[in-house]
Amino acid sequence: MALTDKQRSDLHAGIYDYFLSRGVELAACAEALAAADPEVLLRHTTTTNTNAANGEEDDNNNKGKSKSSLRGSLGGSASAVPILEKKWTAVPRLQRRVLELERQLANNISNAKHAHRNTSTAASGGGGGGEDDGGALSLSSSGGILRERRNLPRPPATHTLQGHSAVVTSVSIHPIYTLAASGSEDGTIKLWDYESGDYMRTLRGHTNSITSVEFSPKNGWYLVSSSSDLSIKLWDVQEYTCVRTLRGHDHTISCVKFVPPSVGAVYLEQGEGGNNATTASSSAAAGGAGGKSISGVDPSLAGSKFLVSASRDQTVKFWDVETGFCDATLSDHGDWVRCLAVRPACSVGANTRKNVADSSRMENDEVGEGEGDNSSSVTSSLALVASSGNDRTIYVYNAHEKREKVCELRGHDHVVESLSFLCSSLLPQTMPTTSSSKQLSSPAGGAAPRDYLASGSRDRTVRLWTIANGGSCLMTFRAHENWVRSVLVHPSGNHILSCGDDRSIRVFDIKSNRCLRTIDDAHSHFITSMAMHPTLPILISGGVDHTLKCWQLD
């Protein structure tokens, strides 16, 4: 596109001002431009006389200005930013702003389309569309539409946490405080304040790569970590010290988690006595000091009596946190066991048991274990442990008693990298009563969200399973372009979050069986892990780029 005379004149004047601002190094260029286009001198003098604060002498005959006077004026405008530089830096800033507005517009258009669909469904009474879509929309008392929080991640990241010198392999979020832990291949565990983005402390003790970290479920008093050095360590988060080291695996330990306590566990009742004296006396009776047992690990503070670990030695082991001994070893896998997932126990009223989509086998076992009239009124939905790895098979076990196998799930074509039950607290829960049984309905073919198990694999797929009635695959998502490294089932039960080696974080909608949102280039390299708080709006991811990122949830 050709420039107009005025635009060309302004461009020459801007270039001339820039040459002048550079001092003697570009004086020859300024003189050459003035010789080629004498009007530049006139425009420059006019602009200077108009804007100068000290009121320079006005001279309309600057066309005949000598070279000596030109050099004398070189330093006069050097302190001001030339208009050419201002416009040059403004262009990329405006381009970024345009791209940002375009993204916002696209999101608004997409949200408007979904809002119209959900509003139409809700208005027609179509099965509570607002609830099934994660509570995205609701109707106010005046008939207006209110948009509720869905707690889904969106860019940009609120904080980028830097400090590790190698790949971040695992992240975990404290159940109470604004505290996050990260494990890395540099052999350290770092603690962060994810609200402010501040680094807090480094825990050292492992002699090789950290593979997994997790806070204890009750008060986050303890932190457990596993490593390629064949050890599991329990850390006191209050004192930043290692209180116990567990050994027994013959190869790299891939993952470790706290086993959810059973319903009515005695040590939970001791920890919740509501009387500090009672708790202190019970600890003293056990030989503890400062609220700890003889071993230095108090199950009533941890909220769990056992740990479960997975290893490259093809086994899954259960550990007693008090004694440090291996309580059981499961050897069903035929290859490297890479990942674990745990589900909390749940007490279910007898009058609502028919509404819970747990397997009949599990229910019958639990009813058989009860004694007296109490077993007829309340039953317990078992705490579960799921494991998988290089053999592509997912095994689900009862987390307590005989630790028998509940079901086997098969379908992935490559290594399974991650498993996740519904994101929630690991402490025992209570299933809703019959009056609120509507909340048990699921967007996935009638399966209860509590029975969901998500898996991510190197076959680039995310699969959603139900463990009810022997287990089955409900749906498969194929949006990722590379290995899937971590998956989470959203606390609402309406979405699955995943990340992987395509450097993206994706949100899948279970009801519509589609990818709802994609955060491209969430990290500058592969994304290895994610953690989400079950109630607070925070998601943290870790990657091969040695960083953690905190994401705000909308």
C-alpha positions in Angstrom: 0.0 0.0 0.0 1.5 3.4 -1.1 2.0 6.1 1.5 0.3 9.5 1.2 2.5 12.6 1.1 1.7 13.4 4.7 2.5 9.8 5.8 5.8 9.9 3.9 6.7 13.3 5.4 5.9 12.0 8.9 8.0 8.9 8.3 11.0 11.0 7.1 10.6 13.3 10.1 10.5 10.3 12.5 13.6 8.8 10.9 15.4 12.2 11.1 14.5 12.6 14.8 15.8 9.1 15.5 19.1 9.8 13.7 19.5 13.0 15.8 18.8 11.1 19.1 21.6 8.7 18.4 24.2 11.5 18.5 27.3 11.9 16.4 27.3 8.2 15.4 24.4 8.8 13.0 25.1 12.5 12.3 26.1 11.8 8.7 22.8 9.9 8.1 20.8 12.8 9.5 22.7 15.2 7.2 22.2 13.0 4.2 18.4 12.7 4.9 18.2 16.5 5.4 20.0 17.0 2.1 17.7 14.6 0.3 14.5 15.9 1.8 14.9 19.6 3.1 11.3 19.6 4.4 12.5 17.3 7.2 14.3 20.2 8.7 11.2 22.3 8.6 9.0 19.7 10.3 11.6 18.9 12.9 12.0 22.6 13.8 8.2 23.2 13.9 7.7 20.1 16.2 10.5 21.2 18.4 9.2 24.7 18.8 5.7 23.4 19.6 6.7 20.9 22.2 9.8 22.3 23.8 9.4 23.4 27.4 11.9 26.1 27.4 10.6 27.8 24.2 13.4 27.8 21.6 13.6 30.6 19.1 11.2 30.2 16.2 12.8 30.3 12.7 10.8 29.5 9.6 13.8 29.7 7.3 15.5 26.6 8.5 15.9 25.3 4.9 19.2 27.1 4.7 20.6 25.9 8.0 24.3 25.1 7.8 26.0 21.8 8.6 27.6 23.2 11.7 24.3 24.3 13.1 22.9 20.8 12.3 25.7 19.2 14.3 25.1 21.6 17.1 21.5 20.5 17.4 22.4 16.8 17.7 22.5 16.7 21.4 19.5 18.9 21.9 16.8 16.3 21.4 18.7 13.3 22.6 17.0 13.3 25.9 13.5 12.8 24.4 12.3 9.5 23.1 12.0 9.7 19.3 8.5 9.2 17.8 9.9 6.4 15.7 11.0 4.4 18.7 7.7 4.9 20.4 5.7 3.6 17.5 8.2 0.8 16.9 7.7 -0.6 20.4 4.0 0.1 20.4 3.4 -2.2 17.4 4.2 -5.5 19.1 2.4 -4.4 22.3 -0.7 -3.7 20.3 -0.4 -7.0 18.4 -0.3 -8.9 21.7 -3.3 -7.0 22.9 -5.2 -7.8 19.7 -4.4 -11.5 20.1 -5.5 -11.5 23.7 -8.8 -9.8 22.7 -9.3 -12.3 19.9 -8.9 -15.2 22.4 -11.3 -13.6 24.8 -13.8 -13.1 22.0 -13.5 -16.7 20.9 -14.0 -17.9 24.5 -17.0 -15.7 25.0 -18.6 -16.9 21.7 -18.0 -20.5 22.8 -19.4 -19.9 26.3 -22.4 -18.1 24.8 -23.1 -21.2 22.6 -22.9 -23.6 25.5 -24.9 -21.2 27.8 -27.7 -21.1 25.3 -27.8 -24.9 25.1 -27.7 -25.3 28.8 -30.2 -22.6 29.5 -32.6 -24.2 27.0 -32.2 -27.5 28.7 -32.7 -26.1 32.2 -35.7 -24.0 31.1 -37.4 -27.1 29.6 -36.7 -29.2 32.7 -34.5 -31.5 30.8 -33.0 -33.5 33.6 -31.3 -30.6 35.4 -28.9 -29.6 32.7 -27.3 -27.0 34.9 -26.2 -29.6 37.4 -25.0 -32.1 34.8 -22.8 -29.5 33.2 -20.7 -29.0 36.3 -23.0 -26.2 37.7 -22.0 -23.9 34.9 -25.4 -22.1 35.0 -28.2 -21.7 37.5 -31.4 -19.8 37.6 -31.8 -17.1 40.2 -34.9 -16.5 42.2 -35.8 -13.6 39.9 -35.5 -15.8 36.8 -32.1 -14.4 35.7 -29.2 -16.6 34.8 -26.2 -16.8 37.1 -22.9 -18.3 36.0 -21.3 -20.4 38.8 -17.7 -21.4 39.2 -16.8 -24.6 37.4 -13.2 -24.6 38.7 -11.6 -25.4 35.4 -8.0 -24.1 34.7 -7.5 -21.2 32.3 -4.4 -19.3 31.2 -2.4 -17.5 32.0 -0.6 -19.2 35.0 -0.7 -17.1 38.2 2.8 -18.1 39.3 5.8 -19.9 37.8 7.8 -21.5 40.6 11.5 -21.9 39.7 14.2 -23.5 41.9 14.7 -27.1 40.8 17.7 -28.0 38.7 16.2 -31.0 37.0 12.8 -32.4 35.8 9.9 -31.9 38.2 8.4 -35.4 38.6 5.6 -35.0 41.1 3.5 -32.3 42.8 1.2 -32.4 45.8 -1.1 -29.8 47.5 -1.5 -29.5 51.2 -5.1 -30.3 52.4 -5.3 -27.1 54.6 -2.6 -24.6 54.0 -1.5 -22.8 50.9 1.4 -25.1 50.6 2.6 -27.3 47.7 5.4 -29.8 47.5 7.4 -30.8 44.5 9.8 -33.7 43.8 12.5 -33.6 41.2 15.1 -35.6 39.5 17.6 -33.4 41.3 16.9 -35.5 44.4 15.2 -32.7 46.4 11.7 -31.9 47.6 10.8 -28.3 47.7 8.0 -26.6 49.5 6.2 -23.6 48.1 3.5 -21.1 49.0 1.3 -21.3 45.9 -0.7 -18.3 46.8 2.2 -15.9 46.9 4.5 -17.9 44.6 7.3 -17.9 47.3 9.8 -20.7 47.9 9.8 -22.0 51.5 12.1 -24.9 52.2 14.1 -27.7 50.6 14.0 -31.3 52.1 17.1 -33.3 51.4 17.7 -37.0 52.2 17.1 -39.0 49.1 20.2 -39.9 47.1 18.5 -40.2 43.7 15.6 -38.9 41.7 12.3 -38.3 43.5 9.5 -40.1 41.8 6.5 -39.2 44.0 5.4 -36.9 46.9 2.1 -36.7 48.8 0.8 -35.0 51.9 -1.0 -37.0 54.5 -4.8 -36.8 54.2 -5.9 -35.5 57.6 -4.0 -32.3 58.4 -1.1 -32.6 56.1 1.1 -33.2 59.1 3.3 -35.6 57.2 4.7 -35.8 53.7 5.7 -39.1 52.0 8.2 -39.4 49.2 9.5 -42.2 47.0 12.8 -42.4 45.1 14.9 -44.3 42.7 17.3 -44.9 45.6 14.9 -47.8 46.6 13.6 -46.0 49.7 10.4 -44.4 50.9 10.7 -41.5 53.4 8.1 -39.9 55.8 8.7 -36.3 56.6 7.4 -34.1 59.5 6.2 -31.0 57.7 6.1 -29.0 60.9 9.8 -29.6 61.7 11.0 -30.3 58.1 12.7 -33.6 59.2 12.6 -37.2 58.0 11.0 -39.3 60.7 11.1 -42.7 59.0 12.7 -44.5 56.0 11.1 -47.6 54.6 13.1 -50.1 52.5 12.1 -53.4 50.9 11.6 -52.9 47.1 14.3 -54.3 44.8 14.1 -51.7 42.1 13.0 -48.1 41.5 9.9 -47.1 43.5 7.6 -45.3 41.0 4.8 -44.1 43.3 3.7 -44.0 46.9 0.4 -42.9 48.5 -1.3 -42.9 51.8 -4.0 -45.6 52.1 -7.4 -44.1 52.9 -8.5 -45.2 56.4 -11.5 -47.5 56.9 -14.8 -46.2 58.2 -14.7 -45.9 62.0 -11.0 -46.3 62.3 -10.0 -46.1 66.0 -7.0 -43.9 65.4 -9.1 -41.3 63.6 -11.5 -41.0 66.6 -8.5 -40.6 68.9 -7.2 -37.7 66.7 -10.6 -36.0 66.7 -11.4 -36.4 70.4 -11.9 -32.6 70.7 -9.8 -32.7 73.9 -6.2 -32.0 73.7 -5.6 -33.6 77.1 -7.1 -36.8 75.8 -5.0 -36.8 72.7 -1.8 -36.0 74.6 -2.4 -38.7 77.2 -3.0 -41.3 74.5 0.2 -40.3 72.8 2.1 -40.4 76.1 0.6 -43.9 76.7 2.1 -44.9 73.4 5.5 -43.5 74.5 5.3 -40.5 72.2 6.5 -37.0 72.8 5.2 -33.9 71.2 2.1 -35.6 69.8 4.0 -38.5 68.1 4.2 -42.2 68.7 7.3 -44.3 69.5 8.1 -44.6 65.8 7.8 -40.8 65.2 4.7 -41.3 63.0 1.3 -41.0 64.6 -1.6 -42.4 62.5 -4.1 -40.2 64.3 -2.1 -37.1 63.0 -1.5 -38.6 59.6 -5.0 -39.8 59.1 -3.8 -43.1 57.7 -2.1 -46.2 59.2 -0.7 -47.6 55.9 1.2 -46.6 52.8 1.0 -48.2 49.4 3.9 -48.2 47.0 4.5 -49.4 43.4 7.8 -50.4 42.0 9.7 -51.5 38.9 10.2 -54.8 40.7 6.7 -55.6 39.5 5.1 -55.5 43.0 2.7 -53.3 45.0 3.5 -53.2 48.7 1.5 -52.0 51.8 3.5 -50.5 54.7 2.6 -49.9 58.3 3.6 -46.3 59.1 4.0 -47.0 62.8 6.3 -50.1 62.6 7.8 -49.4 59.2 7.3 -53.1 58.2 5.8 -54.3 54.9 2.3 -55.5 55.7 1.5 -57.1 52.3 2.9 -57.6 48.9 0.8 -57.9 45.7 2.5 -59.5 42.7 -0.3 -59.6 40.0 1.6 -57.3 37.6 4.0 -58.8 35.1 6.0 -55.7 34.4 7.0 -52.3 35.9 4.2 -50.9 38.1 4.3 -47.1 37.4 1.2 -45.5 39.0 -1.3 -45.8 41.8 -4.7 -44.3 42.7 -6.6 -44.5 45.9 -10.3 -44.0 46.8 -11.6 -43.2 50.3 -14.0 -45.4 52.2 -17.6 -44.3 52.3 -20.4 -45.1 54.8 -23.7 -45.7 53.2 -27.1 -45.8 54.8 -29.0 -49.0 54.2 -32.0 -47.1 52.8 -29.8 -45.5 50.2 -27.6 -48.5 49.4 -29.6 -49.3 46.3 -28.7 -45.8 44.8 -25.0 -46.4 45.1 -23.4 -47.8 41.9 -20.8 -49.9 43.8 -20.4 -53.5 42.7 -22.6 -56.0 44.3 -19.6 -58.1 45.3 -18.2 -55.2 47.4 -21.5 -54.5 49.0 -22.1 -58.2 49.9 -18.6 -58.5 51.4 -19.2 -55.4 53.6 -22.6 -56.5 54.8 -21.2 -59.9 55.7 -18.5 -58.3 57.8 -21.0 -56.4 60.0 -22.4 -57.7 63.3 -25.7 -57.1 65.0 -28.3 -54.6 64.0 -25.8 -51.9 63.2 -24.7 -53.8 60.0 -28.2 -53.7 58.7 -28.5 -49.9 59.1 -25.1 -48.8 57.8 -22.7 -50.5 55.4 -19.2 -49.4 54.3 -18.1 -48.8 50.7 -14.6 -50.0 50.6 -11.5 -47.9 50.2 -9.7 -49.0 47.0 -6.3 -49.0 45.5 -5.7 -49.1 41.7 -2.4 -49.9 40.1 -1.0 -50.1 36.5 2.1 -49.7 34.5 4.0 -51.3 31.6 1.7 -54.4 31.4 -1.2 -52.1 30.4 -3.6 -53.8 32.9 -5.3 -51.9 35.7 -5.8 -53.9 38.9 -8.2 -52.6 41.6 -7.8 -53.9 45.1 -9.6 -53.7 48.5 -7.3 -51.4 50.5 -7.9 -53.2 53.8 -8.3 -56.6 55.3 -7.3 -59.3 52.8 -6.6 -56.8 50.0 -8.3 -59.0 47.5 -8.6 -58.0 43.9 -11.9 -56.3 43.0 -11.5 -56.1 39.2 -9.2 -56.0 36.2 -9.5 -53.4 33.5 -7.9 -53.8 30.1 -8.0 -51.7 26.9 -4.8 -49.5 26.6 -2.4 -50.3 23.9 0.7 -48.9 25.6 2.2 -48.1 29.0 -0.3 -46.6 31.5 1.3 -43.6 33.1 -1.3 -42.2 35.4 -4.5 -43.2 37.3 -7.0 -41.2 39.2 -10.2 -41.7 41.2 -12.6 -38.8 41.9 -10.5 -36.0 43.4 -11.5 -35.8 47.0 -10.3 -36.0 50.6 -9.0 -39.4 51.5 -10.8 -39.4 54.8 -14.0 -41.5 55.1 -17.0 -39.9 53.6 -20.8 -40.3 53.9 -22.9 -41.0 50.9 -25.9 -38.7 50.4 -29.3 -39.8 51.8 -32.2 -40.9 49.7 -33.6 -37.3 49.7 -30.5 -36.1 47.9 -30.0 -39.2 45.7 -30.3 -37.0 42.6 -26.7 -35.9 43.3 -25.6 -39.5 42.6 -26.7 -39.4 39.0 -23.8 -39.3 36.5 -23.3 -37.9 33.0 -21.6 -41.2 32.0 -24.3 -43.7 31.4 -25.6 -44.0 34.9 -22.3 -44.8 36.6 -21.8 -43.0 39.9 -18.9 -40.5 39.8 -17.5 -42.2 42.9 -16.9 -45.3 40.8 -15.0 -43.3 38.1 -11.4 -44.3 37.5 -9.5 -42.3 34.8 -6.3 -43.5 33.2 -3.7 -41.8 30.9 -1.4 -43.8 28.6 1.4 -43.5 26.2 -1.1 -44.6 23.5 -2.2 -40.9 23.7 -5.6 -41.7 25.1 -7.4 -40.9 28.3 -9.9 -43.5 29.3 -12.8 -43.3 31.8 -13.7 -46.5 33.6 -16.3 -47.6 36.1 -15.3 -50.2 38.7 -18.9 -51.1 39.3 -20.2 -54.6 38.3 -16.8 -56.0 37.5 -15.4 -52.8 35.7 -15.8 -51.5 32.2 -14.6 -48.7 30.0 -17.2 -45.9 29.7 -15.4 -43.7 27.1 -12.1 -42.9 25.4 -10.7 -39.4 24.7 -8.2 -39.1 21.9 -7.3 -35.4 21.8 -3.7 -35.6 23.0 -0.9 -35.6 20.3 1.7 -37.3 22.5 2.0 -39.4 25.7 -0.5 -38.6 28.4 1.5 -38.3 31.7 -1.1 -37.3 34.3 -4.9 -37.4 34.7 -7.3 -36.1 37.3 -11.0 -36.7 37.8 -12.5 -33.3 38.7 -14.1 -33.1 42.1 -17.5 -32.3 40.5 -17.4 -35.6 38.6 -18.2 -33.8 35.4 -14.7 -33.4 33.9 -11.3 -35.1 33.4 -8.1 -33.0 33.4 -5.0 -34.3 31.7 -1.6 -33.2 30.6 1.2 -34.8 28.7 4.2 -34.6 26.4 2.3 -32.4 23.9 2.9 -29.6 26.5 -0.9 -29.1 26.8 -3.4 -29.2 29.7 -6.8 -30.5 28.5 -10.2 -30.5 30.1 -12.6 -33.3 28.9 -16.3 -33.0 29.4 -17.7 -36.4 30.5 -21.3 -35.6 29.6 -20.6 -34.6 26.0 -17.6 -36.9 25.5 -15.5 -34.1 24.0 -12.5 -31.9 24.8 -13.9 -28.8 26.4 -10.8 -26.7 26.9 -7.1 -26.8 25.9 -4.2 -24.8 27.3 -1.6 -25.1 24.6 2.1 -24.6 25.6 1.2 -24.7 29.2 4.9 -25.4 29.8 7.9 -25.0 27.5 8.6 -28.7 27.6 6.8 -31.9 28.5 4.3 -31.8 31.4 4.9 -34.6 33.9 2.5 -34.2 36.7 -0.6 -32.3 38.0 -2.3 -31.9 41.4 -5.6 -30.3 42.2 -7.1 -29.4 45.6 -10.5 -31.1 46.1 -12.2 -27.9 47.4 -9.9 -24.9 46.8 -9.6 -23.3 43.3 -6.0 -24.3 42.6 -4.2 -26.5 40.1 -0.5 -27.0 40.0 1.5 -28.6 37.2 5.2 -29.6 36.9 7.3 -30.2 33.9 10.5 -31.2 32.2 11.3 -27.4 32.1 12.2 -27.6 35.8 9.3 -25.4 36.8 5.9 -25.6 38.5 3.0 -23.5 37.4 -0.1 -22.5 39.4 -3.3 -22.1 37.4 -6.3 -20.1 38.4 -9.7 -21.9 38.1 -12.7 -20.1 36.6 
